[in-house]
Amino acid sequence: MRLFLVLFLVSHFSFSQDDKRKLVWEENFNTTTLDETTWNFELGNGCPNLCGWGNNEAQIYTNKNHELKDGFLIIEATKEGESYTSTRITTQNKKVFQYGRIETRAKLPVGTGLWPAFWMLGQNISTVGWPKCGEIDILEYVGKQPDIVFTSLHTQASHGNTINTKKTTIPTIEEGFHTYAIDWTKDKIAFFVDDALVYTFQPEVKDENTWPYNQPFYFIINVAIGGNFGGPTIDASILPQKFILDYIKVYQ
């Protein structure tokens, strides 16, 4: 009886804490075109400053490899002639957030060589560079490793050796839609898939090299093809493939 009472009080407290949060921003993709007061297109192959987008990726990003339909953002990775094409969008300098619960509901593309992601970068990237700006990978999936979701953070301290990461095996992850989220506070970042906690990052020492997460971050959505992480093998026979997002929500 005592254990039941403790569990009840803990769950009630947790629910009360979550219930105090308010929805401060959402993107439901209910229009026919992306709102460019919120979203930027990043185009090309990253050259001359970041050829291959820093990871030897094969795709060229366009503003054509996507559509908004029935309340979904659909990014299509495809092969056109000898070129691979996809779309990458960001909210840099338009929508940034610091702390809160951030979530998306998405359906993954599948196939060797694909690398869809929903992630964030620190808004100070233009002044301090990567990885000192910090990176939060809420969702990464690589087709060459089916049934696995990657949740990672990149900092100056872990540069070149991604130690702040977790691979979670979910046998049904390629089936239908799933919810991917973080709970980000001044002390820690917790990662969730379908409301199940999969990873928590909470370093004891928090300085500019280990904890760049005390500033606003912006969103990035993309499907990379090939590269250091997604490749090197690309199975072109599975293309085109679609990365479908239902919404993004931010609670604080």
C-alpha positions as CSV (number, residue, x, y, z in Angstrom):
1,M,0.0,0.0,0.0
2,R,2.8,2.4,0.9
3,L,4.6,1.6,-2.4
4,F,1.3,2.3,-4.3
5,L,0.9,5.6,-2.6
6,V,4.5,6.7,-3.4
7,L,4.1,5.7,-7.1
8,F,0.8,7.6,-7.2
9,L,2.3,10.7,-5.7
10,V,5.3,10.6,-8.1
11,S,3.1,10.1,-11.2
12,H,0.7,12.8,-10.0
13,F,3.6,15.2,-9.5
14,S,5.0,14.4,-12.9
15,F,1.6,14.9,-14.6
16,S,1.1,18.2,-12.7
17,Q,4.6,19.4,-13.8
18,D,3.8,18.5,-17.5
19,D,0.4,20.0,-17.2
20,K,1.8,23.4,-16.4
21,R,3.5,23.6,-19.8
22,K,1.9,25.5,-22.6
23,L,2.1,25.0,-26.3
24,V,4.2,28.0,-27.4
25,W,4.7,27.1,-31.1
26,E,3.5,24.5,-33.6
27,E,3.9,23.8,-37.2
28,N,1.2,21.6,-38.7
29,F,2.0,22.0,-42.4
30,N,-1.6,22.8,-43.1
31,T,-0.8,25.2,-46.0
32,T,0.1,24.4,-49.6
33,T,3.5,25.9,-49.4
34,L,6.1,26.3,-46.7
35,D,5.9,29.6,-44.8
36,E,9.2,31.3,-45.7
37,T,8.9,33.7,-42.7
38,T,9.6,30.5,-40.7
39,W,11.5,28.2,-43.0
40,N,14.7,28.6,-45.1
41,F,15.8,26.3,-48.0
42,E,19.4,25.2,-48.0
43,L,20.3,24.4,-51.6
44,G,23.0,22.6,-53.6
45,N,25.8,20.3,-52.5
46,G,27.2,22.6,-49.8
47,C,30.1,23.9,-51.9
48,P,32.3,25.9,-51.8
49,N,32.2,26.3,-48.0
50,L,30.9,22.8,-46.9
51,C,31.1,20.4,-49.9
52,G,29.1,17.3,-49.3
53,W,27.6,19.1,-46.3
54,G,30.5,18.2,-44.2
55,N,29.9,14.4,-44.4
56,N,30.7,13.5,-48.1
57,E,27.0,13.3,-48.8
58,A,25.8,12.5,-52.3
59,Q,22.6,14.5,-52.6
60,I,22.0,18.0,-54.1
61,Y,19.3,19.9,-52.1
62,T,16.6,21.6,-54.0
63,N,13.4,23.5,-53.2
64,K,11.4,21.1,-55.3
65,N,11.9,17.7,-53.5
66,H,9.0,18.3,-51.1
67,E,5.3,19.0,-50.9
68,L,2.7,19.9,-48.3
69,K,-0.3,17.7,-48.7
70,D,-3.2,16.8,-46.3
71,G,-1.4,18.4,-43.4
72,F,1.9,16.7,-43.9
73,L,5.4,17.8,-45.0
74,I,6.7,15.2,-47.4
75,I,10.4,15.3,-48.4
76,E,11.3,13.0,-51.3
77,A,14.7,11.6,-51.8
78,T,15.2,10.5,-55.4
79,K,17.7,10.0,-58.2
80,E,17.5,12.1,-61.3
81,G,19.9,10.9,-64.0
82,E,23.2,10.5,-62.2
83,S,22.3,12.9,-59.4
84,Y,20.6,12.3,-56.1
85,T,18.3,15.0,-54.9
86,S,16.5,15.9,-51.7
87,T,15.3,18.8,-49.5
88,R,16.8,20.4,-46.4
89,I,15.0,23.2,-44.5
90,T,15.8,25.2,-41.4
91,T,14.4,27.9,-39.1
92,Q,17.7,29.6,-38.7
93,N,17.3,33.3,-37.8
94,K,13.5,32.9,-37.9
95,K,12.4,30.5,-35.1
96,V,14.7,29.6,-32.2
97,F,13.9,28.0,-28.9
98,Q,15.6,27.4,-25.6
99,Y,14.3,24.6,-23.2
100,G,11.0,22.8,-23.2
101,R,9.5,19.7,-24.7
102,I,10.0,19.6,-28.4
103,E,8.4,16.8,-30.5
104,T,7.6,15.7,-34.0
105,R,5.5,12.9,-35.4
106,A,7.1,11.4,-38.4
107,K,7.2,8.4,-40.8
108,L,10.7,7.3,-42.0
109,P,11.9,6.6,-45.5
110,V,13.7,3.2,-45.7
111,G,16.6,1.8,-47.8
112,T,20.3,1.6,-47.7
113,G,22.0,5.0,-48.1
114,L,19.1,7.1,-46.7
115,W,19.7,9.3,-43.6
116,P,16.6,11.3,-42.5
117,A,16.9,13.6,-39.6
118,F,15.1,16.1,-37.3
119,W,17.7,18.1,-35.4
120,M,18.8,21.4,-34.0
121,L,21.8,23.7,-34.0
122,G,22.8,26.5,-31.7
123,Q,22.0,29.9,-33.2
124,N,25.6,31.1,-32.6
125,I,27.0,28.8,-35.2
126,S,27.9,31.7,-37.5
127,T,30.2,33.1,-34.8
128,V,31.6,30.1,-33.0
129,G,31.3,27.4,-35.6
130,W,30.4,23.7,-35.3
131,P,30.6,21.8,-33.0
132,K,31.1,24.6,-30.4
133,C,27.6,25.8,-31.2
134,G,26.2,22.5,-30.1
135,E,23.9,20.0,-32.0
136,I,20.8,18.1,-30.8
137,D,19.8,15.1,-33.0
138,I,16.3,14.4,-31.9
139,L,15.8,11.8,-34.6
140,E,18.4,10.2,-36.9
141,Y,17.9,7.0,-38.8
142,V,20.3,5.3,-41.3
143,G,18.8,2.8,-43.7
144,K,21.8,0.6,-43.6
145,Q,21.0,-0.2,-39.9
146,P,17.3,-1.0,-39.9
147,D,15.2,-1.0,-36.7
148,I,17.5,1.5,-35.0
149,V,17.0,5.1,-33.9
150,F,20.0,7.3,-33.1
151,T,19.7,10.1,-30.5
152,S,22.8,12.2,-30.2
153,L,24.4,15.4,-29.1
154,H,27.6,17.0,-30.5
155,T,29.7,19.4,-28.4
156,Q,33.2,20.7,-28.6
157,A,34.3,18.2,-26.0
158,S,33.0,15.2,-28.0
159,H,34.2,16.5,-31.4
160,G,35.5,13.7,-33.6
161,N,34.2,11.1,-31.1
162,T,30.4,11.0,-30.7
163,I,30.3,9.8,-27.1
164,N,27.0,11.6,-26.3
165,T,24.8,9.2,-28.2
166,K,22.4,6.3,-27.9
167,K,21.3,3.6,-30.4
168,T,17.9,2.3,-29.6
169,T,16.5,-0.9,-31.3
170,I,12.8,-0.6,-32.1
171,P,11.7,-3.4,-34.5
172,T,8.6,-1.6,-35.7
173,I,10.3,1.8,-36.2
174,E,9.9,1.7,-40.0
175,E,6.2,1.0,-39.7
176,G,3.8,4.0,-39.7
177,F,4.3,7.1,-37.7
178,H,6.2,7.5,-34.4
179,T,6.7,10.4,-32.1
180,Y,10.2,11.7,-31.4
181,A,10.8,14.2,-28.6
182,I,13.2,15.8,-26.2
183,D,12.7,17.3,-22.7
184,W,15.3,20.0,-22.4
185,T,16.0,21.9,-19.2
186,K,19.0,23.9,-17.9
187,D,20.3,20.7,-16.4
188,K,19.7,17.9,-18.9
189,I,18.3,16.8,-22.2
190,A,16.1,13.6,-22.2
191,F,15.2,11.9,-25.4
192,F,11.9,10.0,-26.0
193,V,10.5,7.8,-28.8
194,D,6.7,7.2,-28.5
195,D,7.0,8.7,-24.9
196,A,9.5,6.0,-23.9
197,L,12.7,7.5,-22.4
198,V,15.7,6.2,-24.5
199,Y,18.6,8.5,-23.5
200,T,19.5,11.3,-21.0
201,F,22.4,13.6,-21.3
202,Q,23.4,15.3,-18.0
203,P,27.1,16.1,-17.7
204,E,28.4,16.8,-14.3
205,V,30.6,19.6,-15.6
206,K,28.8,22.2,-17.6
207,D,31.0,24.6,-19.5
208,E,31.1,25.9,-23.1
209,N,32.8,22.7,-24.2
210,T,30.4,20.2,-22.6
211,W,27.1,22.1,-22.4
212,P,26.4,24.6,-25.2
213,Y,22.7,24.0,-24.5
214,N,22.1,27.2,-22.5
215,Q,21.1,29.2,-25.6
216,P,18.5,29.2,-28.3
217,F,18.6,26.5,-31.1
218,Y,16.9,26.3,-34.5
219,F,15.4,23.4,-36.4
220,I,16.7,21.4,-39.4
221,I,14.7,18.8,-41.3
222,N,16.4,16.9,-44.1
223,V,17.0,13.6,-45.9
224,A,20.7,13.1,-46.7
225,I,21.8,10.3,-49.0
226,G,25.1,8.4,-48.6
227,G,27.9,10.1,-46.8
228,N,30.1,9.2,-43.9
229,F,27.1,8.1,-41.8
230,G,24.4,7.2,-44.2
231,G,26.7,5.5,-46.8
232,P,28.9,4.7,-48.5
233,T,26.6,2.3,-50.3
234,I,23.4,3.7,-51.8
235,D,20.7,1.4,-53.1
236,A,19.3,3.5,-55.9
237,S,16.7,0.8,-56.6
238,I,14.6,1.8,-53.5
239,L,14.3,5.4,-54.6
240,P,12.2,7.5,-54.5
241,Q,11.5,7.4,-50.7
242,K,9.5,9.8,-48.6
243,F,10.2,11.3,-45.1
244,I,6.8,12.5,-43.8
245,L,6.3,14.8,-40.9
246,D,2.9,15.5,-39.4
247,Y,3.8,18.3,-37.0
248,I,6.4,20.0,-34.8
249,K,5.3,21.2,-31.3
250,V,7.2,23.2,-28.6
251,Y,5.9,23.2,-25.0
252,Q,7.4,25.4,-22.3
